[in-house]
Amino acid sequence: MKATTTARGQGWRGILAFLTIYVVWGSTFLAIRYAVETIPPLFVAATRHLIAGSLLLAWAWWKGERPTQQGWRAGLILGALFFLISHGMLHWAEQFVASGVAALVIATEPVFVALMLPLFKLGAAPKAKTYAGLALGIASVLVLFRPDVAVDRQSVIGLIVVLVSSLAWSAGIVLSQRVQPATAGTMNAALPLVCGALMLIVAGLLHGEHRQLDVSAVTKQSLLGLLFLIFFGSLLAFSAYSWLLKHYPPTLVATHTYVNPLVAVLLGWLFAGEKISVSIVLSTVLAISAIGLVNSGSAEDECHG
């Protein structure tokens, strides 16, 4: 009876953890859109990651983990890729790009990761399925440059910036396998967040965001968006993701990449009045198909390995 209760409890915990990474990570794109409406984008990203990173750093320290020289070096590299470049660009671009559209571009990350792994000698050479996934991934982004989505010059620039954001995050995922200490645990998550946040603060100051920030003009909607990003997008979803990786196969955990764009597009339509055009529907189908091909090829590599 006790074993059955434990298994049942873990089953419910697993369901809740999957729902968390499906829904919360899919909804962060809308939260970013709301936050950057009245708070400068780089300061949004910096605040989000500084608070989340500081809490994780305190937790890691309490557990007895201590930062090492390798850990700090990894923190600087990954902080720059994940948070300064990738999240900094994403937050900036969502001033001009719909949240659902941004999520569709970010959905190309699994394709880029699969292509980058062999370049760093961390995976097998890409299979035909991976190249087919790349082709569909590129097509899913190109469709978004049609006039019914990219309505003006700013939105076109925003789309390009989000694509660079996706490339930077993908490079961070690949490099993390090489640069991070193998036994650091929570510290591996905390240091990139803190380092990236400090870089974002400097970038925001250089960009003049301190002159753009008007605290009295910050709306309740923007503040709630920022709080959601801190406590749900960074802390809750990250904890659920880490737990899932310890208890479920990576290919099953990776199914969030199929669901997040759908959630983002639907929430943007429901709550922000974002248009769902023919191009967005087509891009969604192409993006999910691309992810499916890449994940299928990766699963075959794992089986052969």
C-alpha positions, 0 to 999 in steps of 0.5 A: 500500500505504501509503495502504491501511494508513493508511486501515485504521488510521484505520478501526480507530481509528474503530471503537475511538473509537465503541466508547469513547463507546458503552460508556464513556459508557453505563457512567459512570452505574453508576460514579457510583452506585458512587462516591456510595455512600461518597463524598459526591456533590458531592465525587465530581463535583468530584474527577473534574472537577478532576483531568481538567480540570487534566490537560487544562489542562496539556496545552493549556498545553504545546501553547501555548494560553493562557486568554483573558478570553473563555475564563475567562468561558465557563469560568465559565458552562459550568462552572456549567451543565455541572458544578455544576448538571448533574453536581452534580445527577446525582451527587446524584440517583443516591443515590436513582435507579437508574443505568439510569433516570438514563441514560434521563432524560438521554437527553432532552438531544438533544430539549431542544437541538433546541428551545433552538437556535432560542430563541438564534437558532442553528438553524431553527425546530423541525419537526413531527418535533422536536415529535413527538420532544419529546412522546415524550421527555416520555412516556419520562420520565413513564413512569418516575414509575410505581410500579414505578420511582418507589417512594418520595418520594426516587426521585420527587425524584431523577427531577425532579432528573435532569430539571433536570440534563438541561435544564442540560446542554442549555443548556450545549451551546447556549450553548457555541456563543456564549460559547466562543472559536472557536480555543481548542481544548483550553482550551475543554474544560479551563476549564469543567472546572476552573471547574465543579470549583471551584464543586462544591467550594464547593457541597460545603463549603456543603452540609456534605459535608466533615463527611460524608466519612469516608475510612476508610469509602470502599470499594474499589468507590467508589474504583474508580468514581471512578477510572473516572470520571476516567480513562475517563469524562472523559479517554478518552471526551472525547478519543475524542469530540473525534477523532470530531467531526473525522473523522466527520459529527456525525449519525453521532457523535451515535448514541452518544445511542441506545446510552448508555441501553441500555448503562446499563440493561444494566450496572445490571441485570447488575452492580448488580441494578437491576430492568428493569421494563415501565416501563423497557423502555417508557421506553427505546423511547420515548427512542430513538424521540424521539432518532431523530425529533429527529436526523432533523429535524436531518439534514433541516435540514443538507441544506436548509442 
